[in-house]
Amino acid sequence: MRNKILCECLEVTEAEIVSAIRERGLTTVRQVTACTGAGGGCNSCHPAIRAYLAREAARAATPLEAQPA
């Protein structure tokens, strides 16, 4: 996971967001904002946060043996 800044307003990284989604089982942008601050400024990162939420939900629904290494 890269340390690319995903939320420019609050300087929250992609890695911080994905880690919070995985570790806390987050499912909404509001939850991500509450945990990381991402999305709490101008809201322009909300589409990217939603994309990470969808990707992680699909990942969680896929059996471990079917997930790419």
C-alpha positions in Angstrom: 0.0 0.0 0.0 1.4 3.4 -1.0 1.5 6.5 1.1 -0.2 8.6 -1.6 -2.3 11.4 -0.1 -5.9 10.7 -0.8 -7.5 13.5 1.2 -5.6 16.7 0.4 -7.5 18.9 2.9 -6.5 16.8 5.9 -3.4 15.0 4.4 -4.8 11.5 4.9 -3.0 8.8 3.0 -4.4 5.9 0.9 -2.8 3.5 3.4 -4.4 5.1 6.4 -7.9 4.8 4.8 -7.5 1.2 3.6 -6.1 0.2 7.0 -9.0 1.8 8.8 -11.5 0.1 6.5 -9.9 -3.3 7.0 -9.2 -3.1 10.7 -12.5 -1.5 11.8 -14.8 -3.0 9.2 -15.9 0.4 7.9 -18.6 0.5 5.3 -19.5 4.2 4.7 -17.8 7.4 3.9 -19.1 8.9 7.2 -17.4 6.1 9.1 -14.1 6.7 7.3 -14.4 10.4 8.0 -15.1 9.8 11.7 -12.1 7.4 12.0 -9.5 9.1 9.8 -10.7 12.6 9.1 -10.6 11.9 5.3 -13.6 13.5 3.6 -14.2 16.0 6.3 -13.0 19.0 4.3 -14.1 19.8 0.8 -15.6 16.4 0.1 -13.7 16.0 -3.2 -12.2 12.7 -2.1 -15.6 11.1 -1.4 -15.7 9.3 -4.7 -12.2 7.8 -4.1 -13.2 6.8 -0.5 -16.4 5.1 -1.9 -14.2 3.2 -4.4 -11.9 1.9 -1.6 -15.0 0.9 0.4 -16.4 -1.0 -2.6 -13.0 -2.7 -3.3 -12.5 -3.7 0.3 -16.1 -5.0 0.6 -15.5 -7.2 -2.5 -12.1 -8.3 -1.1 -13.8 -9.3 2.2 -16.5 -11.3 0.4 -13.9 -13.3 -1.6 -12.6 -16.5 0.0 -9.0 -16.2 0.9 -7.9 -19.0 -1.4 -9.4 -17.1 -4.4 -7.6 -13.8 -3.5 -4.5 -12.8 -5.5 -1.3 -12.9 -3.5 
